[in-house]
Amino acid sequence: MKNKLNKHLTQVDPAIHRASCTRRRIVILGGGESGAGAAVLAKKQGFDVFVSDLSVIKDQYKTILDQYDIAFEENRHTEELILSADEIIKSPGIPDKTPIIKKLKEKQIPIISEIEFAGRYTNAKTICITGSNGKTTTTVLTYHILKEAGLNVGLAGNVGNSMALQVAEKEYDCYVIELSSFQLDGMYQFKADIAVLLNITPDHLDRYNYEMQDYVDAKLRILQNQTKKETFIYWNDDPVIAREILKRKPAATLFPFAEKKAAGVKAYIENKKINIETSNSKFTMEEELVALTGTHNLYNSMAAGIAAKLLDIKNENIRQSLSNFKGVEHRLEKVARVRGVEYVNDSKATNVNSCWYALQSMKTPTILILGGTDKGNDYREIELLVLEKCKALIFLGIDNSKLHDFFDDKVDTISDAGSMKEAVDHAYAIAQKGETVLLSPCCASFDLFQNYEDRGKQFKECVRKL
């Protein structure tokens, strides 16, 4: 497979190329799922397109770029080819502090996200979901409800396929889109028809100068451009969200959900039933019939249920989908029962609050595997649950010093592991029948693993070999 950069570097001098180019030039930074998709859409819209990735581009994305005759480079950023752009589409994984981004900002070249770009070329209805925790589950659950109800719907953002590629190659009536704060940072004109904000707790503070308000501001960008015609679904009991709503006074029609019925709340739990109220109908369902377990998943189910009701999905369709949903891989995923011990993969718990929800749902003595790349974590949030529920802790990471500093005088049994096999072997030796081994790391995975998916897959492989 040839590297398409060659047609720029060996055949055309960058200065000559810039002078001769009459089309608007779009450069995509990052050649992964979002980058390759954005490149295809830009090419189909008639732009001069170039993709640059500082790492190796996976073969599956090179194939897409080759198919559409899109020039690319890998393992480098050639400044002459990047700084000649009229607009940049940036992968959400690239921090603003990288040298090439700083130079682009100095030249005042616009930098947007793939979702912002894709939104320009579709009239499909958008259901956009964000939050520090639960957004993948809620996004996939909402998609499941709409798909099962027969809607022509796409799944995009942090899950599913690139929205830009779907806009380029398919025609959907609506999209369910999971949005990270990084994606929202690059969105300006995009407008969510239905915006969902599940919660806001500290996360990714290393990307936000360790300023919580900067992270909060990024999350609240999901409200931008909304009017009374659009809707905003949010957790009414979240103090950060409550404060921001009072301050910002959103223009959208509000649909809050909460644990208990209160003035203005549109979804709540009463008499062990989920209740959802919209202007023209009401939905009820017994808690015990909901497939996903845990209080946090009741909130996720309420948020997805409100979105479905706003799209006029029938109650029986919502009820059936909430009862047969299989969950999301790496999120409280039951892997196996070995010698009477339950092994649960919660590798997607990359922040402390997500681990809090996992621990809250544990009903048996728990051996907790945690650790990785710390993002400015405050472990006080899980301290009481660890003391109440955890029999032992296993720290999985290259540098576990912060974990030791916090937990060493609080939990009697603590051990360190430098690999997933070592962590699972430690857990196997400690756990007894009727207990649970929970991988819920609180941290990013990049010290020992490629990503949280790799971490979760290794956990499952090791457990299944016990």
C-alpha positions in Angstrom: 0.0 0.0 0.0 1.6 3.3 -1.1 1.9 6.3 1.2 0.0 9.1 -0.7 2.2 11.7 0.8 4.7 11.0 -2.0 2.6 12.8 -4.6 3.0 16.0 -2.5 6.6 15.6 -1.5 8.2 14.2 -4.6 6.0 15.6 -7.4 4.8 19.0 -6.1 6.7 21.5 -4.1 4.4 22.7 -1.2 4.9 26.4 -2.2 3.9 25.7 -5.8 1.0 23.6 -4.6 -0.4 26.4 -2.5 -0.1 28.9 -5.3 -1.8 26.6 -7.8 -4.6 25.4 -5.5 -7.9 27.2 -6.3 -10.1 25.1 -4.0 -10.4 25.6 -0.3 -7.9 23.5 1.5 -8.8 21.3 4.5 -6.2 19.5 6.5 -7.2 16.8 8.8 -4.9 16.1 11.8 -5.2 12.5 12.9 -5.9 9.6 10.5 -8.1 7.4 12.7 -11.9 6.9 12.6 -12.9 10.5 12.8 -10.1 11.8 10.6 -10.6 9.3 7.8 -14.3 10.0 7.8 -13.9 13.7 7.7 -11.4 13.3 4.8 -13.9 11.4 2.8 -16.7 13.9 3.4 -14.4 16.8 2.6 -13.3 15.1 -0.6 -16.9 14.5 -1.7 -17.7 18.1 -1.0 -14.9 19.2 -3.4 -12.2 20.4 -1.0 -8.5 20.0 -1.5 -7.9 17.4 1.3 -4.7 16.3 3.1 -4.4 14.0 6.2 -1.5 14.2 8.6 -0.9 11.9 11.5 2.1 12.0 13.9 1.7 8.2 14.4 1.2 5.3 12.1 -2.2 5.2 10.3 -4.0 1.9 10.6 -4.3 -0.1 7.4 -8.1 0.0 7.5 -8.0 3.8 7.3 -5.2 3.9 4.7 -7.5 1.7 2.6 -10.3 4.3 2.9 -8.0 7.2 2.0 -6.6 5.3 -0.9 -10.1 4.4 -2.1 -10.9 8.1 -2.3 -7.5 9.2 -3.6 -6.8 11.3 -0.6 -3.2 12.4 0.1 -1.8 11.6 3.6 1.3 11.4 5.7 2.1 9.4 8.8 4.8 9.5 11.5 5.2 13.2 10.9 3.6 16.6 10.6 5.0 18.5 7.6 4.4 22.1 8.5 4.4 23.5 5.0 1.5 21.2 4.1 -0.5 21.8 7.3 -0.1 25.6 7.7 -1.3 26.1 4.2 -4.8 25.0 5.3 -7.9 27.2 5.1 -9.4 25.1 7.9 -8.2 22.3 10.2 -10.3 19.3 11.3 -8.6 18.0 14.5 -8.8 14.6 16.1 -10.2 15.0 19.6 -7.2 13.1 21.0 -4.7 15.8 20.0 -4.2 18.3 22.9 -4.1 22.1 22.2 -0.6 22.3 23.7 1.0 20.3 20.8 3.5 22.4 18.7 1.5 22.2 15.5 -1.7 23.3 17.1 0.0 26.3 18.7 1.4 27.3 15.3 -2.0 27.0 13.7 -3.5 29.2 16.4 -0.8 31.8 15.8 -1.8 31.9 12.2 -5.5 32.1 13.2 -6.4 29.1 11.0 -9.8 27.8 12.2 -9.7 24.4 14.0 -12.9 22.4 14.3 -14.0 18.9 15.2 -15.2 16.2 12.8 -18.8 16.5 14.3 -18.9 20.2 13.6 -17.8 19.5 10.0 -20.3 16.7 9.5 -23.1 18.8 10.8 -22.8 21.2 7.9 -23.8 18.6 5.4 -26.8 16.9 7.0 -30.4 17.9 8.0 -30.8 14.8 10.1 -32.1 15.2 13.6 -29.4 15.0 16.2 -29.6 13.5 19.7 -26.3 14.5 21.4 -25.2 13.0 24.7 -22.4 14.0 27.0 -21.4 13.7 30.7 -18.5 12.6 32.7 -19.9 9.1 33.2 -22.6 7.0 31.5 -22.5 8.7 28.1 -21.5 5.6 26.1 -24.2 3.4 27.8 -26.9 6.1 27.4 -25.9 6.7 23.7 -25.9 3.0 22.8 -29.1 2.5 24.7 -30.9 5.4 23.0 -29.7 4.1 19.6 -31.0 0.6 20.5 -34.4 2.0 21.4 -34.7 4.0 18.2 -33.3 1.2 16.0 -35.6 -1.4 17.5 -38.5 1.0 16.9 -37.7 1.0 13.2 -36.1 4.5 12.8 -33.5 5.1 10.2 -30.8 6.1 12.7 -27.0 6.3 12.8 -24.7 5.9 15.8 -21.7 8.3 15.9 -19.2 10.3 17.9 -17.2 8.4 20.5 -19.0 5.2 19.6 -20.1 3.7 16.3 -18.6 4.9 13.0 -17.4 8.4 12.0 -20.4 10.7 11.6 -18.7 12.4 8.7 -18.3 9.1 6.9 -21.9 8.2 7.5 -23.0 11.6 6.2 -20.8 11.1 3.1 -22.0 7.6 2.3 -25.5 7.1 3.8 -28.7 9.0 4.5 -30.0 8.7 8.0 -33.0 10.6 9.4 -31.4 11.0 12.8 -28.1 10.4 14.6 -27.4 9.5 18.2 -24.0 11.1 19.0 -21.8 10.6 22.0 -19.8 13.7 22.6 -16.7 14.1 24.7 -15.5 17.4 26.1 -12.7 17.3 23.5 -15.2 17.0 20.6 -17.3 19.8 22.1 -14.2 22.0 22.3 -14.1 22.0 18.5 -17.8 22.7 17.9 -19.2 26.2 17.2 -22.2 26.3 14.8 -23.4 22.8 15.4 -26.8 22.6 17.2 -28.2 19.6 19.0 -31.9 19.0 18.5 -31.9 17.0 21.7 -29.1 17.6 24.1 -28.4 15.2 27.0 -26.1 16.1 30.0 -25.9 13.2 32.4 -23.5 14.6 35.1 -20.4 16.6 35.5 -17.6 15.4 37.8 -13.8 16.0 37.6 -12.2 14.3 34.6 -9.5 15.1 32.0 -8.4 18.0 34.2 -4.9 17.5 32.7 -6.3 18.7 29.4 -8.0 21.7 31.1 -5.1 23.3 33.0 -6.4 21.5 36.2 -9.2 24.1 36.2 -12.6 22.4 36.9 -14.6 25.4 35.5 -12.7 25.0 32.1 -13.9 21.4 31.9 -17.4 22.4 33.0 -17.5 25.1 30.3 -16.5 22.5 27.7 -19.4 20.2 28.7 -21.9 23.0 28.6 -21.0 23.7 25.0 -23.6 21.1 24.2 -26.2 23.8 24.8 -24.8 26.3 22.3 -27.2 27.5 19.5 -30.2 25.8 21.0 -33.6 27.6 21.0 -37.0 26.9 22.5 -37.6 24.5 19.7 -34.8 22.2 20.9 -34.7 20.3 24.1 -32.2 19.8 27.0 -32.3 16.6 29.1 -30.2 16.7 32.3 -29.8 15.3 35.8 -31.6 17.6 38.1 -29.7 16.5 41.2 -26.2 17.3 39.9 -25.1 20.4 41.8 -22.7 21.5 39.1 -25.4 21.3 36.4 -27.9 23.0 38.7 -25.5 25.9 39.3 -24.7 26.3 35.6 -28.4 26.3 34.6 -29.1 29.1 37.1 -26.2 31.0 35.6 -26.7 30.4 31.9 -30.5 30.2 31.7 -30.7 27.9 28.7 -33.0 28.8 25.9 -34.0 25.2 25.2 -37.0 23.5 26.6 -35.9 21.7 29.7 -36.5 18.0 30.6 -34.8 17.3 33.9 -34.7 13.8 35.4 -34.1 12.9 39.1 -34.4 10.2 41.7 -37.6 11.7 43.2 -40.6 13.5 41.9 -40.3 17.3 42.2 -41.6 20.5 40.6 -40.6 20.6 36.9 -39.0 17.1 36.9 -40.0 15.1 33.8 -38.6 11.7 34.8 -38.3 10.2 38.3 -38.6 7.0 40.4 -41.7 6.4 42.4 -43.0 3.2 43.9 -40.1 1.3 42.4 -41.2 2.5 38.9 -39.6 4.7 36.3 -42.0 7.5 35.4 -41.5 9.7 32.3 -43.9 12.6 31.6 -44.0 14.6 28.4 -46.6 17.1 27.2 -49.0 14.6 25.7 -48.3 11.2 27.4 -46.7 9.3 30.3 -44.5 6.2 30.4 -44.0 3.9 33.4 -41.9 0.8 33.9 -41.0 -1.3 36.9 -37.4 -0.9 38.0 -36.9 -4.6 38.2 -37.7 -5.1 34.5 -34.9 -2.7 33.4 -32.0 -4.8 32.0 -29.2 -2.6 33.3 -28.6 -2.7 37.1 -27.5 0.0 39.5 -28.9 3.4 40.4 -26.8 5.2 37.8 -28.3 3.0 35.1 -31.7 4.0 36.1 -30.7 7.6 35.4 -29.2 6.5 32.1 -32.4 4.7 31.2 -34.5 7.7 32.1 -32.4 10.0 29.9 -32.7 7.6 27.0 -36.4 7.1 27.7 -37.1 10.9 27.6 -35.2 11.2 24.3 -37.3 8.3 22.8 -40.6 9.9 24.1 -39.6 13.2 22.5 -39.2 11.3 19.2 -42.7 9.8 19.6 -41.5 6.2 20.1 -44.3 4.1 21.4 -44.3 3.1 25.1 -44.3 -0.6 24.3 -41.2 -0.2 22.1 -39.3 1.8 24.9 -40.3 -0.8 27.5 -39.1 -3.7 25.4 -35.8 -2.1 24.5 -35.1 -1.1 28.1 -35.7 -4.7 29.2 -33.6 -6.5 26.5 -30.6 -4.1 26.2 -27.4 -6.1 26.6 -25.2 -3.3 27.9 -21.8 -1.9 26.7 -18.6 -3.8 26.5 -16.1 -2.8 29.2 -18.8 -1.2 31.4 -19.8 -3.3 34.4 -19.5 -6.3 32.0 -19.8 -9.7 33.8 -16.9 -11.8 32.4 -17.1 -15.1 34.2 -17.7 -16.8 37.5 -14.6 -18.8 38.6 -14.6 -20.9 41.8 -17.7 -19.0 42.9 -16.0 -15.6 42.3 -17.6 -13.1 39.9 -15.2 -11.2 37.6 -16.5 -7.8 36.3 -14.8 -5.7 33.6 -15.4 -2.0 34.1 -12.3 -0.9 32.2 -14.2 2.1 30.8 -14.2 3.6 34.3 -11.4 6.0 33.5 -12.2 8.5 36.3 -13.0 8.3 40.0 -16.7 9.1 39.7 -17.2 6.2 37.3 -15.5 3.9 39.8 -17.8 5.3 42.5 -20.9 4.1 40.5 -19.3 0.7 40.0 -18.5 0.2 43.7 -22.0 1.5 44.6 -23.5 -1.4 42.6 -21.4 -4.1 44.3 -23.4 -6.4 46.5 -20.6 -8.7 47.7 -17.1 -8.2 49.2 -14.9 -6.8 46.4 -11.3 -7.0 45.3 -10.8 -3.8 43.3 -8.2 -3.5 40.6 -7.4 0.2 39.9 -4.6 2.4 38.6 -3.1 3.7 35.4 -2.4 7.2 34.2 -3.6 9.7 36.8 -5.5 12.7 35.4 -5.6 14.8 38.5 -7.7 12.3 40.5 -9.1 12.9 43.9 -9.6 9.5 45.5 -11.6 10.9 48.5 -14.7 10.5 46.4 -14.5 6.6 46.6 -12.9 6.4 50.1 -16.1 5.5 52.0 -17.2 3.0 49.4 -13.7 1.4 49.4 -13.8 1.1 53.2 -17.3 -0.3 53.1 -17.0 -2.8 50.2 -13.4 -3.6 49.3 -11.6 -6.5 50.9 -8.4 -5.8 49.0 -6.9 -3.4 46.4 -4.6 -4.2 43.5 -2.8 -1.3 42.0 -2.2 -1.8 38.3 0.2 0.8 36.8 3.7 1.9 36.3 3.6 4.6 39.0 1.2 3.7 41.9 2.7 6.2 44.4 -0.4 8.4 44.6 -2.6 5.4 45.2 -0.3 4.2 48.0 -0.1 7.6 49.6 -3.9 7.7 49.8 -4.9 4.1 50.6 -2.0 2.5 52.4 -3.3 3.2 55.9 -6.9 2.6 55.1 -7.0 -1.0 53.5 -5.1 -3.9 55.0 -4.5 -5.9 51.8 -2.9 -4.0 49.0 -0.6 -5.3 46.2 1.0 -4.0 43.1 0.9 -5.4 39.6 2.9 -4.5 36.5 0.7 -6.4 34.0 -2.9 -7.6 33.7 -1.9 -11.2 34.2 -0.2 -10.3 37.4 -3.2 -8.3 38.6 -5.7 -11.2 37.8 -3.4 -13.7 39.4 -3.2 -11.6 42.6 -7.0 -11.3 42.6 -7.5 -15.1 42.1 -5.3 -15.8 45.1 -7.1 -13.4 47.3 -10.8 -13.9 46.3 -13.1 -16.4 48.0 -16.4 -17.9 46.9 -19.2 -15.3 46.9 -16.9 -12.4 46.4 -16.3 -10.1 43.3 -13.2 -9.1 41.5 -13.8 -5.7 39.9 -11.6 -4.0 37.3 -12.6 -0.3 37.7 -9.3 1.6 37.2 -10.3 5.3 37.9 -7.4 6.2 35.5 -6.5 6.4 31.9 -4.9 3.3 30.4 -1.9 4.6 28.4 0.9 3.6 30.8 0.5 -0.2 30.2 -2.2 -0.5 27.5 -3.1 1.0 24.1 -6.5 2.2 25.4 -9.3 1.2 27.8 -10.6 -1.4 25.3 -7.2 -3.1 25.2 -7.1 -3.1 29.0 -10.6 -4.6 29.2 -9.8 -7.3 26.6 -6.7 -8.3 28.4 -8.6 -8.6 31.7 -11.2 -10.8 30.0 -8.6 -13.0 28.4 -6.7 -13.5 31.7 -9.9 -14.3 33.6 -11.0 -16.9 31.0 -7.6 -18.6 31.3 -8.0 -19.1 35.1 
